[in-house]
């Protein structure tokens, strides 16, 4: 029995020592890496895109009398018929190009765009009789007015706030547009003391102007990243294209030869909403 006990103890001691030695030789457990934080999408870089939208605006026209129109009893009616607020609206489409630089969540960028509008609106006063007075001998006049906005381009800095795949921004800058305006004040009078005296075919203060106008644009917008390269955008802009004017002159036939001059002026403002898609590089 004594020999058996000694043998058991020896065997257990050997096994225990072997296990301890094996455990000592095992490599230490590999460290577990912390999960990588998700970084917000970076909007830095150049992009190009296309857009389509809807615009509405107002062309305000006014006239000022000169020479023999000053003090003429008919000028009040002529002025009222020539002063309009033409409402224009329609769809438009175009393209844009820009560059963004992101600083953490703050974004600074600049964008240039071009949109074809083709908006136009016209008004006709219909035939209006001269002011009733002893000298009114059947003279009449009418006024035709037309306004057009052919295309608009803007160059605008952008200031935005980016969170993950969403960008919200404010924007404002220069607006450039091709704007046209025409007006004719047509009158017929064979009486020297009535409207401006004309031949039987009538006369007119008429003309037009078409300029590349400079103005300003101000608005807000947002973009959503679909992936690293593509994003969708929505934007609202208010655009003021300033004013333009032209002068017209009518000279009565002999023997009077009086001169009737008019300054015609137009002021145009637009509001636009657009949707677009951008491709980033």
Secondary structure, 3 states (H helix, E strand, C coil): CHHHHHHHHHHHHHHHHHHHHHHHHCCCCCCCCCCCCCCCCCCCEEEEEEEEEEEEEEEEEEEEEEECCCCCCCHHHHHHHHCEEEEEEEEEEEEEEEEEEEECCEEEEEEEEEEEEEEEEEEECCCEECCCCCCCCCCEEEEEEEEEEEEEEEEEEEEEEEECCEEEEEEEEEEEEEEEEEEEEEEECCCCCCCCCCCCCCEEEEEEEEEEEEEEEEEEEEEEECCCCEEEEEEEEEEEEEEEEEEEEEECCCCCCCEEEEEEEEEEEEEEEEEEEEEEC
